[in-house]
């Protein structure tokens, strides 16, 4: 075992021990008390508020990705993207 390996082991070992210790205690707490409550469930959302945005679903994200791929950009060589005014 070389010096570099010993130094790496000396750096990694305390972190590994800490994460193993905290995982053990969290699993014990979860078995005793059950999963934590989600505090966001306590809030009610006013869907009529002007700043309300509909939650993003996986289906909506997939549709947005498809639309983004079809939209040409100004960086395309044929120049079909949106034209920007040159203000020089």
N, C-alpha and C positions, 0 to 999 in steps of 0.2 A: 504494500500500500504506500503510495507516494505522499509527499507533503501536501500537494494540491488536493488530493482526495481526503486527507485528514482535515484540512481546513474547510473544505466543502461540507464534510460530515459534521464538523463542529458548528457550522452556521445553520444547517438544515435541521439537525436533531432537536434543538429547543422549539422551533416552530412546529415540527411534527408532533412533539410531545404535547404542546399547548392545544393544537387542534384535536388530537385524540382525546385529551382530557375534557375539552369543552363539548365534543360530540357525545362522549359518554354521559356527561351530566345533562345535556339537552335531551337525549333519548330517555334517560331516567325520568326527567321532569314530564316529558310528553306521555310516557306510559302511565304516570301517576295522575296527571291533570288533564290529559287529552290535548288535542291540537289547540293552538292559540286562537282566540276569536279575532276575526278581521274587523278592525275598528271602522273601516270604510262602510261596513254594512249598516252602521248607526245613522248615516247621513241620508237625507232625502234630497233628491235633485228636482229642481223646478225646471221642467222641460220647456216652459214658455219663456224662460229668462233669455235675454238677448245674447248672452255669452255662452249659452249651453251648446255643447257639441255632442253629437251622437257618438257613442262609444265605437271604436274601430273594431271590426270583426275580421277574422282571417279571410273571409270571402271578399270583403270590401278592399282589403289590402292587396289581394291578388288582382282584382279588377284595376286598382290604381297602378299596379306595376305593369300590367298589360298596356294601359293607356300611355304610361310614361315611355314605354319602349316604342310606341308608334309615333310619338311626337318628335318631329325633326328639330334639331338645334342649330344655332348660328355657327357652331363649330364644324358643321358638315361641309364638305368641299363643294357641293353643288349649290350652296347658298340658299337652300330652301327654308332655312330656319328663320326665326324672327329677326327683322332688321333693326339695328340700333342706330340712332342718329349720331353722327360723328360731330362732337362739339369742340373741335380744335380751332 
